[in-house]
């Protein structure tokens, strides 16, 4: 721990350091993410553009038509990098076979209109224009194909409909599926299109729906697969890994356990175990409200509080018949003592977590009051014109309070026996706990000081007093930011980083807060005009849709339709 944070009272930098650390940042008051943000918001309008971009990359690289590229990407869950890795390692033939892609160079799938074809499914002979031949070479009548497609779409398999031929793994051309199904069931054809379009989100580990309620209809795409926290354009902040609320420095597993613990009645059961005894007749928990150890349940049954056995009138201090009240039962005593200890430990961390969470909610309401004070201060005649330090300080308070709040669930599991019992010795656990709690205490002290100064009625103070508050807020803003960074470094390097169990990763700390995802452009322009024209031509002649994707009804869907459709 550095000297500047070693005292028990104030943790202050020099005025110059404070000003350099924050005032130079006042141009970023809106906390806009830096240019080239790695997180993008995919709206309903830009979903097609995002999907087309990945399709374009695969089509140009492998000289494929669109439906073949889509089949490959759906098979590899829209992970272009993984697809390319398999291509380099195993070659194109293996890549195609595994995904069910059949590419024919010369054969024309169109059948002569005058020819007759025997369908091996219904065993009827039909005209050439009543049958369809797939890329794999198998040909069946249109009625059989249509029924096959309808069944698969209703079963939720429309993203990868295989050929009907025995042991054929080829994926059917989406344009053929669309064309045949739309003739009998236009609504089902639209459902098929939605499945194809939404597969970019449903099957893509780089893209996830925003978990906002009610749903905003947006999805978020990240560039790197890691534990991170993002903010959607609708304002919802969440963990990209588990889609829960942003919860760092808790890992996803820790937060899931903590949320469940707070939500269910596990601690209520613990309390009942510690403070009540079950009635030997009706088995309901009974709490003793007097000094006498002969208690009565509401059902009328009397029993001994010491041993829990049912009693009659003769079970008194002068005569105890058939009861072992004085005999020590080690297992039961240990169980009760452990339940009591775990209950008190949980209450300690939960009370502090709840206190900081409540403070965060109240301080969020403080924003309007503080901005009103700023407005009043700016209107009066004063030599102070710049009050950006108030906005900076307010934001830093929110950010630090949030970190502090979630540090308590982290500590509960980090230093308990539920997750890391065999990962640390008791001595190591004690040393690490002291290290973490020292940093937590310093952060807590400075967050409370920052909150106190921001609540000051500076709009009523003279300029000299306002300047003093200004320096305190600037100073404490820098300090709390630094302490947050140090806490995260401690967690990543000294606590979680030393454990063999590497499943607990946390989102990295960002001084300017959770990164707000930038809008993905709804337009897509091919960088290769020649290739684009050639691919358009191929798509037109093969029956595939062109780049404009003429299905406007697709943009009317929302994420809520996923569960219904599937």
SEKOLGU-270666 format. One line per 10 residues: number of its first residue (from 1); their letters; for each residue z negated, x negated, y negated of C-alpha. Coordinates in nm, 3 decimals, m for minus. Example, Ala and Ser with C-alpha at 12.3 -4.5 7.8 and 13.67 -1.06 7.14 Angstrom:
REM residues 2
1) AS) m0.780:m1.230:0.450  m0.714:m1.367:0.106
***
This chain:
REM residues 566
1) XXXXXXXXXX) 0.000:0.000:0.000  0.094:m0.139:m0.339  m0.164:m0.228:m0.601  m0.041:0.040:m0.837  m0.154:0.302:m0.587  m0.472:0.141:m0.464  m0.724:0.295:m0.703  m0.914:0.617:m0.652  m0.856:0.758:m1.001  m0.518:0.746:m1.177
11) XXXXXXXXXX) m0.199:0.604:m1.033  0.002:0.507:m1.339  0.303:0.291:m1.407  0.372:0.136:m1.745  0.530:0.362:m2.007  0.849:0.162:m1.997  0.883:0.197:m1.620  0.821:0.568:m1.646  1.084:0.617:m1.910  1.337:0.403:m1.729
21) XXXXXXXXXX) 1.271:0.586:m1.407  1.321:0.937:m1.538  1.463:0.959:m1.889  1.782:0.783:m1.783  1.820:1.064:m1.533  1.800:1.345:m1.784  2.174:1.398:m1.775  2.127:1.534:m1.421  1.899:1.822:m1.512  2.102:2.071:m1.312
31) XXXXXXXXXX) 2.062:1.856:m1.003  2.429:1.880:m0.913  2.519:1.685:m0.598  2.715:1.364:m0.653  3.092:1.364:m0.644  3.238:1.347:m0.299  2.958:1.554:m0.145  2.962:1.526:0.233  2.853:1.889:0.269  3.100:2.172:0.211
41) XXXXXXXXXX) 3.066:2.548:0.186  3.329:2.731:0.388  3.380:3.082:0.254  3.582:3.354:0.423  3.873:3.259:0.199  3.856:2.885:0.273  3.791:2.917:0.648  4.160:2.922:0.729  4.222:2.614:0.512  3.942:2.423:0.686
51) XXXXXXXXXX) 4.079:2.513:1.026  4.436:2.426:0.930  4.331:2.081:0.814  4.197:1.989:1.158  4.498:2.149:1.326  4.731:1.949:1.104  4.568:1.619:1.200  4.610:1.685:1.574  4.963:1.826:1.537  5.086:1.525:1.343
61) XXXXXXXXXX) 4.914:1.273:1.569  5.038:1.419:1.899  5.355:1.598:1.778  5.234:1.933:1.906  5.287:2.292:1.815  4.999:2.478:1.656  4.882:2.672:1.959  4.867:2.355:2.169  4.666:2.177:1.900  4.432:2.475:1.879
71) XXXXXXXXXX) 4.384:2.475:2.256  4.290:2.107:2.247  4.049:2.152:1.957  3.879:2.457:2.108  3.832:2.266:2.435  3.673:1.973:2.248  3.471:2.207:2.023  3.674:2.117:1.714  3.551:1.758:1.730  3.861:1.564:1.626
81) XXXXXXXXXX) 3.689:1.228:1.669  3.590:1.307:2.027  3.943:1.427:2.100  4.085:1.099:1.971  3.831:0.899:2.171  3.937:1.075:2.493  4.301:1.015:2.404  4.245:0.642:2.361  4.032:0.611:2.673  4.218:0.832:2.919
91) XXXXXXXXXX) 4.565:0.879:2.773  4.764:1.183:2.666  4.832:1.323:3.012  4.467:1.333:3.108  4.378:1.478:2.768  4.627:1.762:2.813  4.537:1.837:3.176  4.166:1.862:3.103  4.223:2.106:2.816  4.485:2.314:2.999
101) XXXXXXXXXX) 4.776:2.220:2.771  5.125:2.222:2.923  5.401:2.080:2.706  5.762:2.124:2.821  6.028:1.924:2.642  6.353:2.096:2.733  6.295:2.426:2.913  6.333:2.742:2.710  6.062:3.000:2.789  6.295:3.284:2.692
111) XXXXXXXXXX) 6.454:3.457:2.989  6.815:3.588:2.995  6.814:3.957:2.906  7.055:4.045:3.186  6.854:3.875:3.464  6.604:4.048:3.690  6.262:3.899:3.761  6.023:3.968:4.046  5.663:3.994:3.923  5.425:3.843:4.180
121) XXXXXXXXXX) 5.133:4.049:4.047  5.262:4.407:4.070  5.543:4.313:4.313  5.804:4.498:4.107  6.141:4.375:3.984  6.186:4.404:3.607  6.453:4.308:3.355  6.435:3.971:3.179  6.335:4.130:2.850  6.040:4.298:3.022
131) XXXXXXXXXX) 5.893:3.971:3.148  5.744:3.663:2.982  5.749:3.301:3.093  5.466:3.072:2.978  5.487:2.702:2.899  5.357:2.624:3.247  5.667:2.790:3.393  5.496:3.094:3.548  5.661:3.427:3.479  5.519:3.778:3.514
141) XXXXXXXXXX) 5.605:4.119:3.377  5.481:4.209:3.030  5.264:4.495:3.158  5.068:4.265:3.388  5.035:4.002:3.117  4.912:4.265:2.872  4.648:4.402:3.108  4.533:4.049:3.185  4.498:3.968:2.814  4.312:4.293:2.742
151) XXXXXXXXXX) 4.057:4.225:3.016  3.997:3.868:2.899  3.961:3.966:2.533  3.710:4.237:2.621  3.519:3.983:2.829  3.498:3.751:2.529  3.730:3.486:2.675  4.008:3.526:2.424  3.977:3.172:2.290  4.099:3.024:2.620
161) XXXXXXXXXX) 4.297:3.278:2.823  4.434:3.105:3.133  4.756:3.180:3.313  4.740:3.446:3.588  4.902:3.220:3.849  4.676:3.097:4.127  4.500:2.768:4.042  4.693:2.732:3.715  4.473:2.596:3.437  4.730:2.630:3.160
171) XXXXXXXXXX) 4.615:2.814:2.847  4.840:3.099:2.740  5.029:3.082:2.412  4.826:3.268:2.148  5.147:3.403:1.989  5.246:3.566:2.318  4.899:3.712:2.359  4.906:3.849:2.006  5.255:3.994:2.043  5.197:4.173:2.373
181) XXXXXXXXXX) 4.849:4.308:2.298  4.941:4.433:1.951  5.203:4.668:2.096  4.942:4.867:2.287  4.613:4.786:2.110  4.653:4.669:1.748  4.277:4.667:1.696  4.225:4.447:1.999  4.488:4.207:1.866  4.287:4.176:1.543
191) XXXXXXXXXX) 3.978:4.112:1.751  4.166:3.836:1.930  4.260:3.680:1.596  3.901:3.691:1.477  3.789:3.510:1.788  4.044:3.234:1.727  3.951:3.199:1.362  3.577:3.211:1.416  3.596:2.955:1.696  3.614:2.695:1.420
201) XXXXXXXXXX) 3.254:2.783:1.336  3.116:2.914:1.664  3.229:2.614:1.873  3.211:2.343:1.607  2.895:2.134:1.598  2.990:2.016:1.249  3.000:2.372:1.110  2.732:2.641:1.118  2.681:2.981:0.963  2.444:2.999:0.670
211) XXXXXXXXXX) 2.130:3.173:0.807  2.069:3.370:0.485  1.944:3.729:0.511  2.134:3.942:0.426  2.417:3.719:0.539  2.626:3.572:0.258  2.930:3.524:0.486  2.944:3.148:0.424  2.941:2.858:0.667  2.840:2.496:0.603
221) XXXXXXXXXX) 3.030:2.190:0.724  2.878:1.842:0.733  3.058:1.513:0.776  2.798:1.343:0.997  2.608:1.494:1.287  2.247:1.422:1.201  1.930:1.598:1.104  1.982:1.705:0.744  1.886:1.979:0.503  2.150:2.161:0.303
231) XXXXXXXXXX) 2.175:2.430:0.039  2.442:2.698:0.057  2.624:2.834:m0.247  2.410:3.148:m0.210  2.098:2.940:m0.273  1.959:2.940:0.082  1.809:2.605:0.182  1.786:2.533:0.553  1.778:2.268:0.822  2.130:2.217:0.956
241) XXXXXXXXXX) 1.999:2.116:1.297  1.785:2.421:1.384  1.890:2.667:1.107  1.525:2.728:1.016  1.400:2.693:0.661  1.401:2.337:0.526  1.091:2.184:0.685  1.092:1.805:0.648  0.891:1.590:0.703  0.838:1.808:1.013
251) XXXXXXXXXX) 1.082:1.752:1.294  1.262:2.059:1.428  1.045:2.065:1.742  0.726:2.037:1.539  0.830:2.313:1.302  0.929:2.543:1.589  0.587:2.493:1.750  0.405:2.539:1.420  0.595:2.855:1.325  0.525:3.003:1.667
261) XXXXXXXXXX) 0.160:2.905:1.644  0.124:3.073:1.307  0.322:3.376:1.418  0.160:3.463:1.749  m0.202:3.520:1.835  m0.277:3.183:1.995  m0.550:3.098:1.747  m0.690:3.449:1.758  m0.729:3.401:2.131  m0.900:3.069:2.061
271) XXXXXXXXXX) m1.140:3.238:1.821  m1.218:3.508:2.076  m1.285:3.241:2.339  m1.530:3.063:2.112  m1.713:3.357:1.955  m1.708:3.637:2.215  m1.788:3.705:2.579  m1.600:3.950:2.805  m1.783:4.262:2.917  m1.829:4.242:3.298
281) XXXXXXXXXX) m1.737:4.611:3.329  m1.446:4.687:3.091  m1.359:4.320:3.020  m1.324:4.376:2.645  m1.443:4.092:2.418  m1.791:4.145:2.278  m1.931:3.962:1.973  m2.308:3.924:1.949  m2.448:4.051:1.620  m2.819:3.998:1.685
291) XXXXXXXXXX) m3.062:3.738:1.810  m3.134:3.893:2.147  m2.929:3.756:2.437  m2.935:4.092:2.614  m2.629:4.262:2.468  m2.459:4.596:2.525  m2.088:4.673:2.520  m1.953:4.991:2.361  m1.877:5.111:2.714  m2.253:5.117:2.778
301) XXXXXXXXXX) m2.270:4.814:3.007  m2.552:4.570:2.934  m2.506:4.205:3.020  m2.659:3.865:2.966  m2.506:3.669:2.677  m2.605:3.337:2.836  m2.441:3.379:3.174  m2.219:3.683:3.117  m2.357:3.868:3.418  m2.418:4.242:3.421
311) XXXXXXXXXX) m2.784:4.333:3.389  m3.023:4.621:3.431  m3.355:4.696:3.274  m3.521:4.420:3.475  m3.308:4.142:3.325  m3.550:4.025:3.057  m3.714:3.700:2.958  m4.008:3.775:3.186  m3.797:3.853:3.489  m3.443:3.731:3.561
321) XXXXXXXXXX) m3.321:3.856:3.896  m3.018:3.699:4.056  m2.884:3.524:3.747  m2.828:3.152:3.678  m2.858:3.151:3.300  m3.020:2.809:3.284  m2.784:2.624:3.514  m2.537:2.395:3.338  m2.172:2.455:3.420  m1.983:2.151:3.300
331) XXXXXXXXXX) m1.624:2.279:3.326  m1.696:2.599:3.138  m1.893:2.418:2.868  m1.617:2.163:2.819  m1.353:2.433:2.799  m1.547:2.624:2.535  m1.619:2.310:2.334  m1.256:2.202:2.344  m1.136:2.547:2.236  m1.380:2.538:1.946
341) XXXXXXXXXX) m1.268:2.190:1.844  m0.898:2.283:1.858  m0.963:2.598:1.659  m1.139:2.411:1.379  m0.870:2.145:1.379  m0.594:2.404:1.349  m0.783:2.585:1.073  m0.815:2.259:0.879  m0.439:2.193:0.876  m0.335:2.555:0.842
351) XXXXXXXXXX) m0.562:2.618:0.544  m0.416:2.322:0.356  m0.060:2.409:0.454  m0.117:2.766:0.336  m0.285:2.654:0.013  0.010:2.434:m0.087  0.261:2.698:0.021  0.085:2.955:m0.197  0.073:2.706:m0.485  0.446:2.649:m0.446
361) XXXXXXXXXX) 0.512:3.024:m0.474  0.290:3.057:m0.781  0.440:2.751:m0.947  0.787:2.892:m0.890  0.683:3.184:m1.109  0.554:2.928:m1.359  0.912:2.822:m1.434  0.981:3.120:m1.660  0.659:3.062:m1.855  0.731:2.692:m1.902
371) XXXXXXXXXX) 1.088:2.755:m2.016  0.958:3.011:m2.265  0.721:2.747:m2.402  1.015:2.507:m2.433  1.215:2.769:m2.622  0.927:2.825:m2.866  0.880:2.451:m2.914  1.249:2.394:m2.986  1.255:2.664:m3.253  0.966:2.534:m3.458
381) XXXXXXXXXX) 1.004:2.248:m3.704  0.915:1.935:m3.515  1.039:1.583:m3.469  1.055:1.651:m3.094  1.393:1.798:m3.004  1.436:1.693:m2.642  1.226:1.879:m2.383  1.421:1.779:m2.076  1.108:1.602:m1.951  0.959:1.946:m1.889
391) XXXXXXXXXX) 1.250:2.053:m1.668  1.243:1.723:m1.483  0.869:1.745:m1.432  0.888:2.104:m1.313  1.155:2.022:m1.058  0.962:1.718:m0.938  0.654:1.935:m0.896  0.844:2.182:m0.677  0.999:1.908:m0.466  0.674:1.718:m0.415
401) XXXXXXXXXX) 0.470:2.031:m0.346  0.715:2.132:m0.077  0.693:1.789:0.090  0.314:1.799:0.071  0.301:2.145:0.224  0.505:2.051:0.532  0.320:1.722:0.576  0.022:1.913:0.720  0.206:2.071:1.018  0.352:1.725:1.079
411) XXXXXXXXXX) 0.005:1.566:1.083  m0.127:1.840:1.313  0.121:1.749:1.586  0.159:1.379:1.509  m0.210:1.306:1.559  m0.289:1.576:1.814  m0.258:1.562:2.190  0.011:1.826:2.235  0.320:1.606:2.183  0.223:1.238:2.180
421) XXXXXXXXXX) m0.081:1.217:2.403  0.067:0.941:2.620  0.260:0.770:2.342  m0.038:0.620:2.160  m0.384:0.493:2.246  m0.681:0.648:2.068  m0.716:0.336:1.857  m0.349:0.336:1.756  m0.366:0.707:1.674  m0.669:0.655:1.452
431) XXXXXXXXXX) m0.509:0.366:1.261  m0.186:0.559:1.204  m0.373:0.870:1.102  m0.570:0.681:0.837  m0.249:0.522:0.709  m0.076:0.857:0.677  m0.373:1.043:0.532  m0.420:0.778:0.262  m0.063:0.834:0.144  m0.100:1.210:0.177
441) XXXXXXXXXX) m0.416:1.203:m0.034  m0.254:0.999:m0.309  0.045:1.233:m0.320  m0.184:1.536:m0.328  m0.389:1.398:m0.619  m0.085:1.324:m0.832  0.086:1.654:m0.754  m0.222:1.841:m0.876  m0.230:1.631:m1.195  0.137:1.701:m1.259
451) XXXXXXXXXX) 0.080:2.072:m1.208  m0.213:2.065:m1.451  m0.014:1.898:m1.732  0.283:2.133:m1.691  0.053:2.433:m1.730  m0.073:2.304:m2.066  0.017:2.529:m2.365  0.216:2.248:m2.529  0.399:2.500:m2.747  0.073:2.538:m2.941
461) XXXXXXXXXX) m0.009:2.168:m2.969  0.074:1.929:m3.254  0.345:1.668:m3.200  0.103:1.388:m3.116  m0.058:1.592:m2.839  0.283:1.696:m2.706  0.392:1.331:m2.696  0.084:1.249:m2.492  0.157:1.527:m2.243  0.519:1.416:m2.231
471) XXXXXXXXXX) 0.423:1.064:m2.127  0.184:1.197:m1.863  0.450:1.426:m1.713  0.714:1.153:m1.710  0.469:0.908:m1.556  0.348:1.147:m1.287  0.704:1.259:m1.206  0.802:0.904:m1.121  0.484:0.845:m0.924  0.514:1.158:m0.709
481) XXXXXXXXXX) 0.877:1.076:m0.632  0.780:0.724:m0.525  0.491:0.849:m0.313  0.720:1.098:m0.138  0.961:0.817:m0.056  0.677:0.603:0.078  0.549:0.888:0.294  0.893:0.939:0.450  0.930:0.564:0.509  0.589:0.562:0.676
491) XXXXXXXXXX) 0.685:0.851:0.902  1.025:0.708:0.996  0.916:0.345:1.046  0.545:0.337:1.127  0.489:0.670:1.303  0.794:0.824:1.471  0.993:0.501:1.478  0.742:0.331:1.707  0.745:0.604:1.971  0.951:0.597:2.287
501) XXXXXXXXXX) 1.015:0.969:2.262  1.309:0.976:2.021  1.355:1.352:1.998  1.161:1.392:1.674  1.391:1.307:1.385  1.339:1.421:1.027  1.580:1.486:0.743  1.581:1.197:0.499  1.410:1.235:0.164  1.636:1.290:m0.137
511) XXXXXXXXXX) 1.487:1.246:m0.482  1.716:1.505:m0.636  1.633:1.755:m0.369  1.827:1.922:m0.093  2.196:1.861:m0.141  2.386:2.165:m0.258  2.707:2.202:m0.062  3.021:2.197:m0.274  3.294:2.457:m0.238  3.577:2.378:0.001
521) XXXXXXXXXX) 3.916:2.436:m0.155  4.095:2.747:m0.034  4.433:2.576:m0.063  4.580:2.329:0.180  4.882:2.112:0.111  5.050:1.906:0.378  5.076:1.536:0.298  5.386:1.509:0.509  5.657:1.750:0.395  5.904:1.650:0.665
531) XXXXXXXXXX) 5.653:1.696:0.944  5.541:2.022:0.790  5.895:2.161:0.788  5.956:2.049:1.144  5.634:2.213:1.260  5.718:2.535:1.077  6.055:2.538:1.251  5.897:2.477:1.591  5.646:2.753:1.531  5.914:3.002:1.426
541) XXXXXXXXXX) 6.138:2.936:1.725  5.854:2.943:1.975  5.705:3.267:1.854  5.401:3.105:1.690  5.278:3.215:1.351  5.369:3.003:1.050  5.125:2.819:0.820  5.057:3.130:0.611  4.888:3.307:0.902  5.000:3.665:0.819
551) XXXXXXXXXX) 4.683:3.851:0.916  4.504:3.951:0.595  4.257:4.167:0.785  4.099:3.849:0.922  3.935:3.780:0.589  3.734:4.099:0.608  3.505:3.979:0.885  3.149:3.862:0.845  2.918:3.665:1.068  2.743:3.983:1.175
561) XXXXXX) 3.045:4.089:1.380  3.010:3.795:1.619  2.745:3.948:1.841  2.924:4.283:1.848  3.259:4.135:1.937  3.134:3.906:2.207
***
